[in-house]
Amino acid sequence: MSSLSPRPDKILVVDDSPDNVFLIKTILEEENYTVSTAENGFVALAQLEASPCDLVLLDLMMPGMDGYEVTRRIRGEMNLQQYIPILLITAHDAPNVARGLDLGADDFIRKPVTVDELLARVRSLLRLKHSMDERDEIARQREDFVSRLTHDLRTPLVAADRMLMLFEQGALGELSAQMREVLTIMARSNANLLSMVNTLLEVYRFEAGRKTLAFQPVDLKLLIAEVVGELTPLAAAKALTIKQEYAEELTNNNIMGDRLELHRLLTNLIGNAIKFTESGYIAVRLSPADKNQEISSLGSTSSISGSDYIDIVVADTGSGISPEEQTTLFQRFRQGSHKSSGSGLGLYLSRRIVEAHQGQISVNSVLGKGSEFVVRLPLKP
């Protein structure tokens, strides 16, 4: 066989009857499939752990561990890198196979099997397998490409940022007022692009499973004060004030978290509040979570409540967010309708940071009256 030819598909036949195994194995090998066999479910699972295949032909009724349990373990417990279709083989008088399909099997065939039907179902499921593998490979290549591209883009953007800074500082000679104005615009545009590239890079690190968080004790009150101090000039430029409000009953404001990522989260939420507020103020509140109040993340179906959590609330008096936009606010590349809306990645990244800390984020907003983002995080014991 040429090195460019695709490898033969590997099929695992699981049946406690040697006669059935011999028959099916003979049929499949005549079609040039590579066939391995297992006489029971325990052996089958061990073989899959050692060497995954492209398709499993699984007898439904076996002693010790039946096909239902094997299917459940393949779909629920085994950490397989790729999807493996399961074709159930059942006798005509066997119970309904609906349970097996509900557990994750893809198709079934009844005994005694006919050659044409068996091969047709095998070909159908292998087409499904190849299609899913191709889709997953394209997705991996796309994510790797974007990750590499954003990483490579960051280097010249950082260099350009430093050169523009030198120009603005007059290190390379005196500048006319007109040149200073142009350089200021260029520097602002470059900074926005660099911020977008950094955000995109962080998003793909999370999605590719390459993001490692360094958890340590974090004093949220100190962190909020630090971020507010950094962003106060932006607010002052729009004649906005940033209020810091801490509940009187707050006795513990320490959590276990990645300080850099939490800094990124607060910078994004407070920065957004400044961006979308034309008059009034931004308030950052810290308080123990109300054990009787649940918050539900728009990116998750679960909710959390209780006294072992702390709430960070970032509120503004801006234009507000419509109910329709709120439903997709934390999804990737979902831009708002506001003229200042960005790439649609900032809030998605914020959600990923919060969830990595076993917390949740939600939004309450009324058009024309402002918005309130609530982040609930577990307290440090």
N, C-alpha and C positions, 0 to 999 in steps of 0.2 A: 504494500500500500504506500502511496506517495506521502511524504511528510506534510503536504498541503491538504490531504484528504481529511475530512472530519473523522474523529474517532467513532467506533461503533457505540451505539447507545447501550448502557449497562442496565440490566433489569434484574431485580431481586424477586425470586418466586418463593413465597412462604406458604407451606402446606405440610400437614402432618402425614399425608398419604404419599408414600414413595411412588406409587403408580401415577398419581396425578402430577407429581413433580416431574417425573420422567417424560410424560406426554407433553406437558406445556414446554418443558426445556427443549425437547426435540423440535417442536414446531417453531419456537423462537430462534433457535440456533440455525435452522435452515434459512432463516431470513437475515442471517449475519448479525444478530444481536448477541452481545456478551451477556451470558446468564450465570448468576450465582443463585444458590438455593439455601433455604433455612427450614429446618423441620419443626420449629415452633417460634412463638413470638419473642422469647428471650434471646434466642440466637439471632433472630432478625434484627432486633434493636442493637445488639452488640456489633453486628456487621455494619449497620448504618452509621454507628458512632465511629467505627474504624475507617470506613470507606463508603461515603454516600454514593447512591446510584441515580439513575435518571427516571426510574419508574419502579413501583412496588406492586406486584401481583399478590394479593393477600387473601388467603382462605378465611372466611368469616367464622366458621365453627372449628376451633382447635382446643384441645385440652390444655389446662394450665393457664394460658393467657389467650383469650379469643381475639378475633380480628378487631372487635370494637375497642378493646383495651390497647392493642397495638396502635390503632389509628389515633386514639386519644393521646397516647404518649408521643407519637411522631409529631402531631400538631401542637401539643401543649407543653411538653417538657423538653424535647430535644432542641438544642440550639443549632439548627442546621443553617448553613450560610445561603443555601439555595432551596427553592421550593421543589418538593418531590411529589409528583402525582401518585395517587393510590387507586388501584383498580381492585375492587372487592370481588371475590369469587365465592358464590354461594350455591347450595343445592336448591332444587326446585321446591322442596318441602321445608326449607329453612325459614325462620322468622323474617319479617319484613326488613329490608336493608335500609329503610329510612333513617334508623338510628345511626348507622355507619356513615351515611351521607351527612347527617347533621354534625357528626363528630369531626368531619373534615375530609372524608373520602371523596374522590372526584367522579367515580363511575362504578358500575358493577356488571358482572356477567354471571349467568346461571350455568350450573353443571347439568348435563355433560356439555362441555364447551365444543363449539364447532370451530374449525380452523379459520374460516373466513371472518366470523364474528370476532374471534379473539384478536386476530391481526388488525382488523379494522379499529377496534377499540384501543389497542396498543398504539397504533399509528396516530389516532386522534389525540390521545393523552401526551404522546411525545411531541406532537406539534404544539400543544399547549405549553409543555415544558420548555421547548426551544424558544417560543415566543416570549415567555416570561424571563428566561435567561437573557435574551437579547435586549429586552426592555431594561432589565436591571443593569446590564453592562453599559448601555447608553447613558443611563442615569448616573452611574459611577464615573464614566468618562466626562460627562458634563460637569459634575460637581468638582472633579479633579481639575478640569480645565479652568473653571471659574476661580477656584482656589489659587491655582498657579498664576492666573492672569492678574487677580487682584493683588497678590503678593508682589508680582513683578511691577505692577503699576505704582505700587506704594513707594518704591525706591526713588524713581525720578520725581515724584510729587514732593517727597520730603526734601530732596535736593533743591527743587525749585522754590519751596517755601523758605529755605534758609537763604538762598540767593536774594529773594525778594526782600527778606528781612534786612539783609546787609545794605541793599539799595535804599530802603526806607530810613535806615539809621545814618545814611550819609557816608558809610564806610568806603564807598567807591566813587566819591565825589559829590559836589553840591548838585542839588536837583531844583529845577524850576517848580513853581506851584502846580503847573499843569502836569508835569511829569510825576509829582507826588500823588496827584489825584488819580492818574492812570495806574500807578503802582499799587495804590490802595485798593482799587477795583480788582486788579490782577491778583493781589494777595488774598482778598476775600474769596474770589472765585476758586483759587487754588486750594484754600483752606476748606471750602465746602466740598470740593471734589475729594480731597484727602480724607475728610470725615466720612464721606459716602463709601469710599474704598475700604476704610478701616471697618465700618459697620458690616459691609458685605463679607469681608474676610472673617469677621467674628461669627456671622450667621453660618457660613459654610463650615467653620470649625465645629460648631455645635452639631450641625446636621451630619457631618462626616464622623462624629464620635471622636474627634481629635482635641476636644476642649477638656483641659484638666484644670479643675478648680482647687485652689489652695485654701482650705478652711482654717480659720483662726478666730479667736474672740474679736468681735467688732462692736465698738460703742457707737450706736446709731446716732445719738445726739451729737457727738463730736463729728461724725461723718457728714451729717446734714449741715452742720455749721460750716464745715469746710467747703462743701459744694455750693452752698448759698453764697459764701464769700467770693468764690470764683465767678459766679454768675451775676452777682450784684451789678457790675458795670453794664452788662447787657440790659438788665432791667432798668437801670438808671437812664440809659440812653433813650428809653421809651417813656420815661417819667413814671415807671412802675415801682412799687415797693414789694419786697419779699418778706413776709411775716413768718416767724418761727414760733410755733405754738406747741407747748408740751403739757400734757394732762397732769393735774395735781397729784392724781393717784398713781402716776408712773413711778415705780420703784425699781424697775429692771429694764434697761434699754440695751442690754448686751445680747447679741446673737452669735452663733457660729456661722461664719460666711467667708466668702472670698471678697476681701475689701476692695480690690480693683474692680471686680464685676459689679459690686453694689454701688461703687462710685459711678460707674458707667450708667447703671440703672437710674440713679437719682439725677445725674447730669442730663440724661435724656428726658426724663419726666418734667423736671423743672425747666429745662431749656425749651421744651415744647410749650409749656404753659406761658413762658415769656413770648415765644414766637407768635402764638395765637391770641394774645391779649393786647388790645390797643389802649385800654385805659383801665384803671383800677389797681388791682393788686394780685399777688400770688401768695398763697398760704401753704406752708408745709407743717403738717400736724403729726405728732407722735403720741400714741396712746395705747394702753392695753386693749387687746381685742375684746369686744363685747361677746361674752360666752353665749349670749342668747341671739346673736346676730350672725347669720351665715353669709359669706360672700361667694359668688360663683364666678369663676374665670370664664371669659368668653371663648377661650381656647380649650376649655375642659368641661366635662360633664359633671365633675365632682365639686364639692364645696367643703370648706373647713370652718370650724368654729371652736371656741373654747378659750379658757384663760391662759393657756400655754402659748399664746400667739401675741404678736404686737402688730399694730396697724400703722403704716405710713400713708398719710393722705396728702396728695398734692392737688390743691384746688386753685382755680383761677376765675376771673370775671370776664373771660373771653367770649367768643361768638358761639360756643357750644357745638355739639355734635348731634347730627340727626339720628333718630332711632335706627334707620336703615344702615347708616355707616357704622354705628356702634356694634352691630352684629358681626362685622368683618374686620374690626379695628386692629385686632391682634394677629391677623393672618399675614402671611408673607406677601409682599408687593401689593398690598391693598392701600392705595393712596386715597386721601380724603379729597373733598371737593373744594376745600379752602385754597385760596391763591398761594398760600405759603406752604402747602403740603409738599413733603419731600418724596423720597424713593419708596416709602411704604415698608421700610425695613426696621426702623427704629423701635416701634412698639412691638413688632414681632420678636426682635432681639431682647427687648425688655421682658417679654413673657417667658422666653427661654431661660433668662437669668433667674427670674423668680422661681420658675418650676425646678431649676437645678438646685435651689435652696429649699425645696419641699414646701414652697409657698404658693400663693395665688394672687392674681392681679385682676381688677375689675374696674369698670368705669360707670359713673353716673353723670349724665349731662342733659341739659335742657337748652334748646336753641335760644340764643340771645341772652342767656343768663350765666353761661360758664360751664365748666366741667370739673369733675372730681375723680381723680384716679386713686384707687385704694390698693395698697400692697400689703398683704398679710403674710408675716414670716414667723417661723417658730422661734421662741425664746431660747437662749442658752440656759440649760438646767442650772 
